[in-house]
Amino acid sequence: MVLGSDPPAGPMPERIVRAEVIAQLMLGAGETRPGFVPAVRLHGAYVVGRLDVSGGTVEYELRLEKCRLVEGPVFVNAETRQLRFADCRMPGFDGGGLRADGYLSLSGSEIEGEVRLPRAQLTGGLRMNRTKVTVTDPDRWAVFSGGLVVEVGAFFHDAEITGGMRLVGARMNGGCSCSAPCCATRAGSRWTPRA
């Protein structure tokens, strides 16, 4: 469903979608139609409330494009299909223990808070191309992903990550591809991989 062509700056009534409705649809509240791939797709929505499917089994793909999420989505210990947050704004993402049969994409998104993926298992890869993650709290990591397993590959092309990355025990079985991302660590030094 297309509600707008750009990320909403504020809560315009015609673009507001409640996060609990998205969660219910992801968890199977709606009927599927034969001949169609079941998915939840929104473009340009202003999502109010917390999108939380913790511990749930999600049978449908999620595709949010140019949406603004007022609260960070929570996928703790959930089993999902492909998850795509393209060019969205959100105050964090919690996917600790997430098991995604497909990829998790945060590409193009602006995240003002932690991206948490400890113990997550992503069979289709992790995409954070052009993603901007900013954490100003010195006690938090911008990307906290100890024990993360990515089967296909992780992509951080042109990403800007401020606040440091913690990848202790993470496995990128398909490799980790970075081209000119910039990671400002907690101490303020900069890490720039060579292209």
C-alpha atoms as one frame of an Amber mdcrd trajectory, in Angstrom:
protein
   0.000   0.000   0.000   1.473   3.335  -1.055   0.644   6.150   1.364   3.243
   8.612   0.104   6.317   8.910  -2.074   8.618  10.214   0.659   9.235   9.502
   4.337   6.647  11.457   6.352   8.081  14.311   8.411   5.306  14.062  10.961
   2.056  12.307  11.827  -0.192  13.192   8.900  -3.553  11.461   9.576  -3.816
   9.916   6.098  -0.405   8.253   6.502  -0.642   6.910  10.066  -0.553   3.128
  10.488  -0.621   1.441  13.896   2.321  -0.909  14.469   0.068  -3.448  16.190
  -1.933  -3.822  12.948   1.276  -4.527  11.004   2.304  -7.092  13.648  -1.094
  -8.793  13.517  -0.942  -9.040   9.722   2.606 -10.428   9.895   1.420 -13.043
  12.383  -1.389 -14.208  10.085  -4.457 -12.175  11.105  -5.456 -11.578   7.472
  -6.621 -14.093   4.914  -4.363 -14.949   1.997  -5.554 -15.012  -1.601  -4.680
 -17.894  -3.927  -2.272 -16.823  -6.656  -0.652 -14.042  -4.597   2.482 -14.016
  -2.457   1.427 -13.042   1.070   3.406 -10.068   2.343   3.010  -6.858   4.282
   4.109  -3.932   2.081   3.901  -0.254   3.035   5.391   2.804   1.353   5.496
   6.235   3.005   3.700   5.278   6.241   4.051   6.966   9.629   4.068   3.952
  11.970   2.916   4.670  15.530   3.440   2.281  18.429   5.984  -0.515  18.635
   6.181  -3.117  15.881   6.804  -6.122  18.127   6.628  -9.752  17.021   8.957
 -11.079  19.731   8.888 -14.854  19.949   6.419 -15.081  17.069   6.501 -17.089
  13.862   6.015 -14.789  10.886   5.013 -16.475   7.633   4.916 -13.315   5.507
   7.610 -11.052   4.142   7.753  -7.498   5.454   8.636  -4.633   3.146   8.561
  -1.104   4.524   9.846   1.616   2.209  10.303   5.292   3.054   8.415   4.815
   6.314   8.956   6.504   9.638   8.706   4.299  12.705   8.118   6.246  15.913
   9.449   3.349  18.031  12.181   0.859  17.161  10.886  -2.483  15.841  11.407
  -5.572  18.016  12.006  -9.009  16.479  13.587 -10.671  19.538  13.597 -14.481
  19.157  11.158 -14.263  16.231  11.193 -16.583  13.213  10.552 -14.612  10.057
  10.758 -14.518   6.309  12.587 -11.709   4.530  12.562  -8.316   6.303  13.172
  -5.122   4.358  13.278  -1.624   5.855  14.337   0.502   2.856  15.016   4.213
   3.293  13.154   4.286   6.630  13.717   6.324   9.796  13.594   4.624  13.178
  15.029   4.985  16.687  16.717   1.561  16.762  16.176  -2.063  15.761  16.178
  -5.060  18.125  16.617  -8.446  16.500  18.371 -10.380  19.267  17.914 -14.092
  18.521  16.045 -13.341  15.279  15.939 -16.245  12.797  15.207 -14.894   9.314
  14.660 -17.256   6.389  15.743 -14.619   3.909  17.645 -11.406   4.284  17.385
  -8.506   6.701  17.810  -5.204   4.882  18.134  -1.832   6.568  19.590  -0.257
   3.412  19.210   3.479   3.065  17.672   3.814   6.512  18.531   6.363   9.185
  18.635   4.740  12.605  19.103   6.946  15.650  19.801   4.211  18.175  21.247
   0.726  18.441  20.930  -2.005  15.851  20.903  -5.122  18.031  21.418  -8.527
  16.378  23.081 -10.729  19.030  22.632 -14.453  18.266  20.598 -13.620  15.136
  20.678 -16.085  12.226  20.121 -14.594   8.780  20.041 -17.176   5.981  19.678
 -14.669   3.128  22.193 -12.066   4.248  22.429  -8.680   5.941  22.178  -5.509
   3.887  23.102  -2.170   5.391  24.090  -0.309   2.228  23.821   3.491   2.624
  22.548   2.952   6.172  23.264   5.627   8.737  23.345   4.449  12.359  24.033
   6.985  15.102  24.409   6.338  18.819  25.587   9.146  21.071  25.386   7.266
  24.397  28.961   6.130  25.217  27.549   3.043  26.986  25.868   1.762  23.799
  27.105   0.352  20.488  25.711   1.514  17.143  25.749  -2.120  15.936  25.738
  -4.775  18.661  25.873  -8.209  17.066  27.826 -10.721  19.115  27.215 -14.275
  17.895  25.460 -13.126  14.705  25.471 -15.709  11.883  24.967 -14.481   8.319
  24.862 -17.310   5.771  25.014 -15.452   2.451  26.960 -12.288   3.202  26.883
  -8.922   4.914  26.980  -5.713   2.876  27.905  -2.308   4.310  28.486  -0.246
   1.129  28.562   3.512   1.816  27.282   2.962   5.367  27.957   5.497   8.096
  28.057   3.974  11.555  28.730   6.292  14.475  29.083   4.713  17.888  31.110
   1.606  17.090  30.409  -1.968  16.047  30.590  -5.027  18.273  30.835  -8.227
  16.225  32.486 -10.577  18.742  31.822 -14.181  17.691  29.934 -13.108  14.554
  30.256 -15.307  11.445  29.757 -13.956   7.947  29.807 -17.250   6.022  29.369
 -15.473   2.695  31.844 -12.744   3.594  31.552  -9.130   4.619  31.607  -6.563
   1.835  32.407  -2.954   2.676  33.168  -0.108   0.305  34.106   3.178   1.903
  31.944   2.887   4.999  32.978   4.982   7.926  32.750   3.744  11.471  33.446
   6.232  14.246  34.348   4.261  17.320  33.636   5.204  20.890  37.059   6.749
  21.288  36.400   9.000  18.298  38.922   7.338  15.985  37.776   6.423  12.508
  37.892   3.102  10.687  37.712   3.187   6.929  38.248  -0.121   5.092  40.002
   0.010   1.762  37.796  -0.476  -1.284
